[in-house]
């Protein structure tokens, strides 16, 4: 029997993420994402879950560079549970999401915190997120190969 482990969350960062490194130099960050629960009854108070997310390597660097406290983000990853023994000999458990993809959920805010891009387009009835290409996705340069007409296809 095959298994499937996929988590998709959309929420806001509860604090600015900090980039750290393991002893071997691998970039890592851990942050909490506030995710609102759906509710169905009118007048019911909204409930929020605070979910721990771990990001590694380029994903960690991306998160720390482009997201701050309160930023909306979409996280795709896997659910992971781990356990350890604390200093008092008690067994402790943690359940967290290991992020494989992270992306923006809102337009970049200006220095005053106003979402001017979204506000301008909201009045026109449309919203398009700003274009962004991470450094790791830049196009490589290719060299043109002259066709001598002797290709087998």
Residue frames relative to the residue before (quaternion, step in Angstrom):
aa qw qx qy qz dx dy dz
X 1.0000 0.0000 0.0000 0.0000 0.00 0.00 0.00
X 0.3450 -0.7392 0.5466 0.1891 3.58 -0.84 0.99
X 0.2499 -0.7560 0.5816 0.1662 3.56 -1.19 0.48
X 0.1899 -0.7711 0.6017 0.0857 3.54 -1.26 0.43
X 0.0203 0.7996 -0.5964 0.0675 3.58 -0.75 1.05
X 0.2543 0.7548 -0.5569 0.2356 3.59 -0.16 1.29
X 0.0610 -0.7843 0.6174 -0.0028 3.56 -0.85 1.03
X 0.0335 -0.7675 0.6401 0.0105 3.56 -0.99 0.88
X 0.0139 0.8091 -0.5830 0.0727 3.57 -0.66 1.17
X 0.0551 -0.7521 0.6529 0.0711 3.54 -1.19 0.58
X 0.2686 0.7596 -0.5493 0.2216 3.54 -0.72 1.08
X 0.5194 -0.6240 0.4861 0.3232 3.54 -1.30 -0.35
X 0.5253 -0.6307 0.4783 0.3125 3.54 -1.11 0.78
X 0.3611 -0.7486 0.5166 0.2058 3.58 -0.92 0.89
X 0.7795 0.0488 -0.0257 0.6239 3.59 1.29 -0.33
X 0.6052 -0.5410 0.4246 0.4010 3.57 -1.24 0.36
X 0.4039 -0.7235 0.4969 0.2580 3.61 -0.78 0.93
X 0.2474 -0.7546 0.5916 0.1390 3.56 -1.18 0.67
X 0.3430 -0.7288 0.5549 0.2081 3.54 -0.90 0.93
X 0.0283 -0.7819 0.6225 -0.0157 3.56 -0.87 1.02
X 0.2656 -0.7474 0.5814 0.1811 3.55 -1.30 0.16
X 0.4620 -0.6407 0.5336 0.3022 3.52 -1.14 0.69
X 0.7012 -0.4493 0.3313 0.4434 3.59 -1.26 0.11
X 0.6889 0.4534 -0.2804 0.4911 3.58 1.16 -0.56
X 0.6070 -0.6107 0.3355 0.3822 3.61 1.27 0.13
X 0.4571 0.6786 -0.4553 0.3511 3.62 1.23 0.23
X 0.4257 -0.7088 0.5073 0.2431 3.58 -0.86 1.02
X 0.0791 0.7830 -0.6110 0.0852 3.57 -1.03 0.89
X 0.0111 0.7679 -0.6400 -0.0248 3.55 -1.20 0.56
X 0.1573 -0.7508 0.6356 0.0868 3.52 -1.21 0.62
X 0.0811 0.8054 -0.5813 0.0825 3.57 -0.85 0.92
X 0.4063 -0.6895 0.5465 0.2467 3.52 -1.31 0.34
X 0.1708 -0.7808 0.5976 0.0635 3.55 -0.92 1.00
X 0.2728 -0.7522 0.5797 0.1541 3.59 -0.74 1.07
X 0.0168 -0.8087 0.5850 -0.0587 3.56 -0.55 1.23
X 0.3394 -0.7546 0.5284 0.1903 3.58 -0.65 1.11
X 0.3819 -0.6924 0.5643 0.2371 3.54 -1.11 0.77
X 0.4828 -0.6098 0.5282 0.3408 3.54 -1.22 0.49
X 0.0517 -0.7809 0.6207 0.0468 3.56 -1.04 0.67
X 0.3340 -0.7932 0.4912 0.1340 3.55 -1.05 0.79
X 0.6900 0.4757 -0.2964 0.4580 3.61 1.01 -0.64
X 0.4860 -0.6585 0.4928 0.2956 3.55 -0.95 0.91
X 0.8034 0.2732 -0.2206 0.4808 3.55 -0.99 0.87
X 0.5097 0.6395 -0.4230 0.3903 3.56 1.26 -0.12
X 0.4757 -0.6787 0.4798 0.2878 3.58 -0.93 0.86
X 0.4992 -0.6544 0.4838 0.2975 3.54 -0.99 0.88
X 0.1997 -0.7676 0.5992 0.1089 3.56 -1.02 0.85
X 0.1619 -0.7862 0.5938 0.0565 3.54 -1.08 0.83
X 0.2214 -0.7367 0.6243 0.1360 3.54 -1.08 0.83
X 0.2332 -0.7463 0.6087 0.1350 3.56 -1.09 0.76
X 0.0702 -0.8453 0.5281 -0.0398 3.52 -0.21 1.36
X 0.3692 -0.7287 0.5402 0.2023 3.55 -0.88 1.02
X 0.0717 -0.7842 0.6163 -0.0040 3.54 -0.90 1.04
X 0.1588 -0.7579 0.6276 0.0813 3.57 -1.07 0.83
X 0.0436 -0.7794 0.6247 0.0195 3.58 -0.95 0.88
X 0.2121 -0.7911 0.5685 0.0770 3.55 -1.03 0.88
X 0.8707 0.1754 -0.1161 0.4446 3.53 -1.40 0.38
X 0.8496 -0.0628 0.0485 0.5214 3.61 -0.86 -0.95
X 0.6053 0.5493 -0.3617 0.4484 3.59 1.07 -0.63
X 0.6419 0.5133 -0.3165 0.4735 3.60 0.99 -0.80
X 0.6573 0.5049 -0.3071 0.4676 3.58 0.93 -0.88
X 0.6349 0.5347 -0.3141 0.4608 3.59 1.01 -0.86
X 0.6637 0.5088 -0.3009 0.4583 3.60 0.86 -0.98
X 0.7095 0.4675 -0.2689 0.4536 3.59 0.81 -0.98
X 0.6710 0.5058 -0.2983 0.4527 3.58 1.08 -0.63
X 0.8335 0.2836 -0.0982 0.4639 3.59 0.86 -0.95
X 0.7297 0.3781 -0.2402 0.5166 3.64 1.20 -0.11
X 0.0812 -0.7813 0.6180 0.0317 3.55 -1.14 0.73
X 0.7504 -0.3550 0.2832 0.4803 3.55 -1.32 -0.04
X 0.8098 0.2503 -0.2081 0.4882 3.56 -0.87 0.99
X 0.4929 0.6621 -0.4371 0.3573 3.62 1.22 -0.19
X 0.3697 -0.7010 0.5658 0.2278 3.54 -1.07 0.82
X 0.0636 0.8027 -0.5898 0.0614 3.56 -0.93 0.88
X 0.2991 -0.6954 0.6230 0.1969 3.49 -1.35 0.46
X 0.0841 -0.8011 0.5926 0.0007 3.56 -0.79 1.07
X 0.0725 -0.7455 0.6612 0.0427 3.56 -1.01 0.91
X 0.2622 0.7722 -0.5464 0.1906 3.56 -0.92 0.83
X 0.5376 -0.5952 0.4883 0.3440 3.52 -1.28 -0.52
X 0.4383 -0.6668 0.5371 0.2736 3.53 -1.16 0.65
X 0.0372 -0.8005 0.5973 -0.0326 3.56 -0.90 0.99
X 0.1179 -0.7658 0.6280 0.0725 3.56 -1.04 0.81
X 0.0059 -0.7897 0.6132 -0.0179 3.56 -0.96 0.88
X 0.1541 -0.7824 0.5967 0.0900 3.55 -1.22 0.43
X 0.0042 -0.7754 0.6313 -0.0173 3.54 -1.28 0.51
X 0.4348 -0.6614 0.5396 0.2869 3.53 -1.32 0.21
X 0.3419 -0.7537 0.5228 0.2042 3.59 -0.74 1.03
X 0.7573 -0.4149 0.2755 0.4224 3.58 -1.34 0.05
X 0.6972 0.4482 -0.2623 0.4941 3.59 1.22 -0.49
X 0.5816 -0.6114 0.3601 0.3979 3.59 1.27 0.15
X 0.5024 0.6482 -0.4282 0.3795 3.60 1.27 0.21
X 0.4394 -0.6736 0.5288 0.2712 3.56 -1.07 0.77
X 0.0934 -0.7916 0.6037 0.0132 3.61 -0.80 1.06
X 0.1536 -0.7840 0.5979 0.0645 3.55 -1.16 0.70
X 0.0544 -0.7714 0.6329 0.0371 3.53 -1.19 0.61
X 0.1196 -0.7500 0.6466 0.0715 3.53 -1.06 0.83
X 0.0941 0.8052 -0.5713 0.1285 3.56 -0.74 1.08
X 0.4337 -0.6584 0.5466 0.2821 3.53 -1.32 0.30
X 0.2163 -0.7376 0.6257 0.1329 3.56 -0.92 0.95
X 0.3158 -0.7997 0.4871 0.1533 3.57 -0.35 1.30
X 0.1473 -0.7635 0.6218 0.0931 3.55 -1.01 0.86
X 0.7773 0.0971 -0.0557 0.6191 3.59 1.24 -0.52
X 0.0088 -0.7657 0.6431 -0.0070 3.55 -1.11 0.79
X 0.0560 0.8086 -0.5835 0.0508 3.57 -0.92 0.86
X 0.6160 -0.5597 0.4227 0.3587 3.54 -1.34 0.35
X 0.2030 -0.7709 0.5911 0.1230 3.56 -1.22 0.59
X 0.7704 0.2154 -0.1431 0.5828 3.58 1.25 0.02
X 0.6172 -0.5391 0.4162 0.3940 3.54 -1.28 0.33
X 0.5995 -0.5610 0.4273 0.3787 3.55 -1.19 0.57
X 0.3494 -0.7453 0.5339 0.1932 3.57 -0.89 0.96
X 0.4468 -0.6629 0.5136 0.3116 3.52 -1.11 0.60
X 0.7527 -0.4329 0.2534 0.4265 3.58 -1.27 0.15
X 0.6756 0.4767 -0.3063 0.4717 3.63 1.15 -0.43
X 0.5585 -0.6298 0.3830 0.3804 3.56 1.27 -0.02
X 0.5337 0.6089 -0.4222 0.4075 3.60 1.22 0.12
X 0.3417 -0.7310 0.5555 0.2009 3.52 -0.95 0.86
X 0.1057 -0.8654 0.4872 0.0508 3.56 0.54 1.22
X 0.6268 0.5414 -0.3500 0.4375 3.59 0.95 -0.77
X 0.6908 0.4646 -0.2792 0.4786 3.56 0.85 -0.97
X 0.6428 0.5299 -0.3317 0.4427 3.61 0.97 -0.80
X 0.6458 0.5151 -0.3241 0.4611 3.61 0.95 -0.82
X 0.7317 0.4277 -0.2419 0.4723 3.57 0.85 -0.92
X 0.5730 0.5835 -0.3898 0.4233 3.60 1.12 -0.51
X 0.6457 0.5104 -0.3254 0.4656 3.57 1.03 -0.71
X 0.6900 0.4327 -0.2705 0.5133 3.59 1.19 -0.44
X 0.5250 -0.6799 0.3804 0.3427 3.60 1.29 0.09
X 0.6993 0.4028 -0.2920 0.5133 3.60 1.11 0.49
X 0.0641 -0.7725 0.6292 0.0569 3.52 -1.24 0.42
X 0.0358 0.7642 -0.6425 0.0441 3.52 -0.89 0.97
X 0.4151 -0.6998 0.5063 0.2858 3.62 -0.76 0.92
X 0.5712 -0.5997 0.4234 0.3672 3.58 -1.09 0.59
X 0.5204 -0.6326 0.4727 0.3248 3.54 -1.12 0.66
X 0.0840 0.7778 -0.6180 0.0777 3.55 -1.00 0.84
X 0.0408 -0.7774 0.6275 0.0121 3.54 -0.97 0.88
X 0.3788 -0.7240 0.5237 0.2410 3.61 -0.58 1.11
X 0.6566 -0.5338 0.3673 0.3860 3.58 -1.18 0.61
X 0.6573 0.5366 -0.3212 0.4206 3.58 1.01 -0.75
X 0.7044 0.4504 -0.2654 0.4801 3.61 1.25 -0.28
X 0.3815 0.7297 -0.4966 0.2747 3.60 1.16 0.19
X 0.5397 -0.6477 0.4427 0.3051 3.53 -1.11 0.75
X 0.3893 -0.6951 0.5429 0.2657 3.59 -0.92 0.82
X 0.4580 -0.6495 0.5124 0.3254 3.58 -1.19 0.38
X 0.1984 -0.7853 0.5806 0.0827 3.53 -0.99 0.91
X 0.3414 -0.7151 0.5748 0.2042 3.51 -1.17 0.66
X 0.4221 -0.7080 0.5039 0.2581 3.57 -0.86 0.93
X 0.2369 -0.7543 0.6001 0.1218 3.54 -0.97 0.95
X 0.4032 -0.7250 0.5047 0.2389 3.55 -0.73 1.04
X 0.3698 -0.7267 0.5439 0.1984 3.55 -0.98 0.95
X 0.1679 -0.8019 0.5669 0.0859 3.58 -0.55 1.14
X 0.5467 -0.6589 0.3725 0.3582 3.59 1.28 0.21
X 0.6260 0.5513 -0.3282 0.4432 3.59 1.24 0.05
X 0.3429 0.7341 -0.5173 0.2755 3.62 1.03 0.71
X 0.4819 -0.7030 0.4441 0.2764 3.60 -0.97 0.81
X 0.7473 0.3444 -0.2261 0.5213 3.64 1.14 0.03
